[in-house]
Amino acid sequence: MTPADAQAKTPLPKLRAADVAYDTLESMIVTLQLKPGTPIVEAELVEVTGLGRTPLREALMRMSSNGLIVQLPRRGLIVSDIEAAEHLTLIETRRVLEQLIASSAARRASPQQRKDILASAKKMTMAARKDDLQAYMLADQALDHAIHEACRNPSAVAAVVPLIIRCRRFWYAFQHEGDVVEGAKCHLVLASAIADGNGDAAVAGANLLMDYLESFARKVIDG
């Protein structure tokens, strides 16, 4: 067994309460259950989520650092606005990171990780054909997680995750302008290149995906 295989077989650590709180709130913000401009009221979040105040506070601090939540004078914490015009610069930054992550994953992924990456992309394609948005987004998240583990570059992952989250929220807000079938195709090209261990093709796949997201953003802005 290679070191990569051993790492792939290592059981995932149990999520801390703060991580569970973060994932819960992130989902609520990304899917617009908590809309832009919504005030953050701790007591209400405790009641809705069933989570404790301490993990919720830690999660809110993390969200403030990645821009999902902002603090305004005399208004306290609120869910940040979606700035369509600024979204293009976000994609510009994400493109560079995605190229690095894709290239690294193509080189470093274990055999099992390559299978998982391709399987997640195929699930996206199937969900897109069925117009199953929930399954599509779950498969998208699973694909991101698999690629991020495979790339073995924690600093690049830490930098790109907040951008992915904001892109996901942007998509939810303007999904009527989107094309999930086309998006799934782009993800499958990227995943196939990583699964094949082709670094150049993986970079090209990352660029194809970013081109799709940029085109989507421009359609929203020009709409």
LINQUIDA-V105596 format. One record per residue. N is the residue number from 1. RES is the residue in one small letter. OMEGA is omega in degrees with one decimal (NA if undefined). Layout:
N | RES | OMEGA
N | RES | OMEGA
This chain:
1 | m | 178.9
2 | t | 175.6
3 | p | 179.8
4 | a | 178.6
5 | d | -179.3
6 | a | 179.9
7 | q | -178.6
8 | a | -178.0
9 | k | -179.5
10 | t | -179.5
11 | p | 178.4
12 | l | 179.4
13 | p | 177.7
14 | k | -178.1
15 | l | 174.0
16 | r | 179.8
17 | a | -179.8
18 | a | 178.1
19 | d | 176.9
20 | v | 178.9
21 | a | -179.9
22 | y | -178.9
23 | d | -179.7
24 | t | -178.6
25 | l | 178.5
26 | e | 179.2
27 | s | -179.6
28 | m | -179.7
29 | i | -177.1
30 | v | -178.9
31 | t | 174.4
32 | l | 167.9
33 | q | 168.8
34 | l | -172.9
35 | k | 175.1
36 | p | -179.7
37 | g | -179.9
38 | t | 176.5
39 | p | 177.4
40 | i | -179.9
41 | v | -174.8
42 | e | -176.3
43 | a | 179.4
44 | e | 179.5
45 | l | 176.9
46 | v | -178.1
47 | e | -176.3
48 | v | -173.8
49 | t | -175.7
50 | g | -179.3
51 | l | 179.8
52 | g | -177.9
53 | r | -176.4
54 | t | 176.9
55 | p | 177.2
56 | l | 179.7
57 | r | 178.4
58 | e | 178.8
59 | a | 179.9
60 | l | 176.5
61 | m | 178.2
62 | r | -179.7
63 | m | 176.1
64 | s | -178.1
65 | s | -179.7
66 | n | 171.0
67 | g | 178.0
68 | l | -179.8
69 | i | 177.7
70 | v | 177.4
71 | q | -178.8
72 | l | 177.8
73 | p | 177.2
74 | r | 178.6
75 | r | -179.1
76 | g | -178.7
77 | l | 174.8
78 | i | 174.3
79 | v | -175.1
80 | s | 176.6
81 | d | 173.3
82 | i | -178.0
83 | e | -174.7
84 | a | -176.9
85 | a | -179.6
86 | e | -176.5
87 | h | -179.9
88 | l | 177.8
89 | t | 175.3
90 | l | 179.4
91 | i | 177.8
92 | e | 178.5
93 | t | -178.9
94 | r | -178.2
95 | r | -178.2
96 | v | -179.8
97 | l | -179.4
98 | e | 176.7
99 | q | 179.8
100 | l | -178.0
101 | i | -179.6
102 | a | 179.1
103 | s | -179.0
104 | s | 179.1
105 | a | 179.0
106 | a | -179.1
107 | r | -164.5
108 | r | -175.4
109 | a | 173.8
110 | s | 177.6
111 | p | 179.3
112 | q | 178.8
113 | q | 178.2
114 | r | 177.4
115 | k | -178.7
116 | d | 179.9
117 | i | -179.4
118 | l | -179.9
119 | a | 179.6
120 | s | 179.5
121 | a | 178.0
122 | k | 175.6
123 | k | 176.3
124 | m | -179.0
125 | t | 179.2
126 | m | 180.0
127 | a | 179.2
128 | a | 179.9
129 | r | 179.2
130 | k | -176.7
131 | d | 178.9
132 | d | -173.2
133 | l | -177.9
134 | q | 179.0
135 | a | 179.0
136 | y | -177.6
137 | m | 176.8
138 | l | 178.2
139 | a | 176.8
140 | d | 178.4
141 | q | 178.9
142 | a | 178.0
143 | l | 177.8
144 | d | -178.5
145 | h | -178.2
146 | a | 179.4
147 | i | -178.8
148 | h | 176.1
149 | e | -175.9
150 | a | -175.4
151 | c | 178.7
152 | r | 177.4
153 | n | -174.8
154 | p | -177.8
155 | s | 177.6
156 | a | 179.3
157 | v | 179.9
158 | a | -179.3
159 | a | -173.5
160 | v | -174.6
161 | v | 177.9
162 | p | 178.7
163 | l | 177.6
164 | i | -179.2
165 | i | -179.5
166 | r | 175.3
167 | c | -179.3
168 | r | 178.4
169 | r | 178.1
170 | f | -179.1
171 | w | 178.2
172 | y | -176.7
173 | a | -174.1
174 | f | -173.0
175 | q | 178.3
176 | h | 178.8
177 | e | -171.7
178 | g | 179.1
179 | d | -174.7
180 | v | 179.0
181 | v | 178.3
182 | e | 177.9
183 | g | 179.0
184 | a | 178.2
185 | k | 179.9
186 | c | 178.4
187 | h | -179.4
188 | l | 176.1
189 | v | 179.0
190 | l | -177.2
191 | a | -179.5
192 | s | 179.5
193 | a | 178.0
194 | i | 179.6
195 | a | 179.5
196 | d | -178.3
197 | g | -177.9
198 | n | -175.9
199 | g | -179.3
200 | d | 179.0
201 | a | 177.6
202 | a | 176.2
203 | v | 177.5
204 | a | 177.7
205 | g | 176.7
206 | a | 178.4
207 | n | 178.1
208 | l | 179.1
209 | l | 178.9
210 | m | 175.3
211 | d | 178.3
212 | y | -179.1
213 | l | 178.1
214 | e | 178.3
215 | s | 177.7
216 | f | -179.3
217 | a | -180.0
218 | r | 177.7
219 | k | 178.2
220 | v | -177.5
221 | i | -177.1
222 | d | -174.7
223 | g | NA
